[in-house]
């Protein structure tokens, strides 16, 4: 469910509330994109496997950039395979 102010530009607080505990550098990078609250919510849905609920809508630039940023962060945190 979208927040009442979903069309407004997101704040740092919105980023933390919607996307969770991110490091300050990632939050700043996201805010530089000037995303709306709705775009943050779309990113959260897509990260949680909600592509089907979005009807395969094409991604817009800001959402794509945020997803790329967050996927890189996840990959950096993933444990390396044991050899």
C-alpha positions in Angstrom: 0.0 0.0 0.0 1.4 3.4 -1.0 2.0 6.0 1.6 -0.2 9.1 1.5 2.7 11.3 0.3 4.0 8.8 -2.2 4.3 11.4 -5.0 6.6 13.6 -2.9 10.4 13.5 -3.1 11.7 11.1 -0.5 13.7 12.1 2.6 16.5 10.2 4.3 13.9 9.0 6.8 11.7 7.6 4.0 14.7 5.7 2.6 15.4 4.1 5.9 11.7 3.3 6.6 11.1 1.8 3.2 14.4 0.2 2.2 15.7 -0.7 5.7 19.0 -0.2 7.4 21.4 1.1 4.7 24.8 2.7 5.2 24.9 6.5 5.1 26.8 6.5 1.7 24.1 4.5 0.1 21.4 6.7 1.5 23.1 9.8 0.2 23.6 8.2 -3.2 19.9 7.4 -3.4 18.8 10.9 -2.3 21.0 12.4 -5.0 18.7 10.7 -7.5 15.7 12.7 -6.0 13.4 9.7 -5.9 9.8 9.9 -4.9 8.4 7.8 -2.1 6.5 5.7 -4.7 9.8 5.0 -6.5 11.3 3.8 -3.2 8.3 1.6 -2.6 8.6 0.1 -6.1 12.3 -0.7 -5.4 11.4 -2.4 -2.2 8.7 -4.5 -4.0 11.1 -5.5 -6.7 13.9 -6.4 -4.3 11.4 -8.6 -2.4 10.4 -10.5 -5.6 7.3 -8.4 -6.3 7.8 -8.2 -10.1 4.7 -10.2 -10.7 2.6 -7.8 -8.6 3.8 -4.9 -10.7 2.5 -6.5 -13.9 6.0 -6.4 -15.5 5.9 -2.6 -15.8 9.0 -1.3 -17.4 11.5 0.3 -15.0 12.1 4.0 -15.1 15.6 5.4 -14.8 15.6 6.3 -11.1 14.2 2.9 -10.0 16.8 1.1 -12.2 19.6 3.1 -10.7 18.5 2.4 -7.2 18.1 -1.3 -7.9 21.6 -1.4 -9.4 23.0 0.3 -6.3 21.3 -2.0 -3.9 22.1 -5.1 -5.8 25.8 -4.2 -5.8 25.7 -3.7 -2.0 24.0 -7.1 -1.6 26.7 -8.7 -3.7 29.5 -7.1 -1.7 28.0 -8.4 1.5 27.4 -11.9 0.2 29.8 -14.5 1.6 32.3 -15.8 -0.9 32.1 -19.4 -1.9 34.3 -21.9 0.0 36.8 -23.6 -2.2 
